[in-house]
Amino acid sequence: MKQNMGTIDRLVRTLLAVLIVILYFTGQITGTAAILLGIVAILFLVTSFLGFCPAYLPLKINTKKSE
């Protein structure tokens, strides 16, 4: 699994996940939307932590700068 996410990409995903969590705990999102967005938040955190997004593979996207 080669990393294909850059620092900014990872940061944006993490911030979006935190925003979803805040919206959930303040009661702004509930029900089905809360469940779906919770799953998205978990996926964002996992992909940010790993630096790898499987959805980028078929699209041949790589936001990581070359070393």
C-alpha positions in Angstrom: 0.0 0.0 0.0 1.9 3.0 -1.3 0.8 6.4 0.2 -1.1 8.5 -2.3 -2.4 11.4 -0.1 -0.5 14.6 0.6 -0.3 16.5 3.8 -3.0 19.0 2.8 -5.4 16.3 1.7 -4.9 14.4 4.9 -5.4 17.6 7.0 -8.6 18.5 5.2 -10.1 15.0 5.7 -9.2 15.1 9.4 -10.8 18.5 9.8 -14.0 17.4 8.0 -14.1 14.3 10.3 -13.8 16.6 13.4 -16.5 18.9 12.0 -18.9 15.9 11.5 -18.2 14.8 15.1 -18.9 18.3 16.5 -22.1 18.5 14.5 -23.2 15.2 15.8 -22.5 16.0 19.5 -24.2 19.4 19.2 -27.3 17.7 17.9 -27.1 19.4 14.4 -27.2 16.0 12.6 -29.4 13.1 13.7 -30.9 9.9 12.5 -29.8 8.4 9.1 -27.7 11.5 8.2 -25.7 11.1 11.5 -25.1 7.4 10.8 -24.0 8.0 7.2 -21.8 11.0 8.1 -20.3 9.1 11.0 -19.2 6.3 8.6 -17.7 9.0 6.3 -15.9 10.5 9.3 -14.4 7.2 10.2 -13.3 6.5 6.7 -11.8 10.0 6.5 -9.8 9.4 9.7 -8.6 6.0 8.7 -7.5 7.1 5.2 -5.8 10.2 6.7 -4.0 8.1 9.3 -2.8 5.6 6.6 -2.1 8.2 3.9 -3.8 5.9 1.4 -7.1 6.3 -0.3 -8.3 3.3 -2.3 -10.7 5.5 -4.3 -7.8 7.3 -5.8 -6.4 4.2 -7.4 -8.8 3.7 -10.3 -8.8 7.5 -10.9 -4.9 7.5 -10.8 -4.9 10.4 -8.3 -1.9 11.1 -6.2 -1.8 14.2 -4.0 1.5 13.3 -2.3 4.5 15.3 -3.5 7.3 13.3 -5.0 10.3 12.8 -2.8 
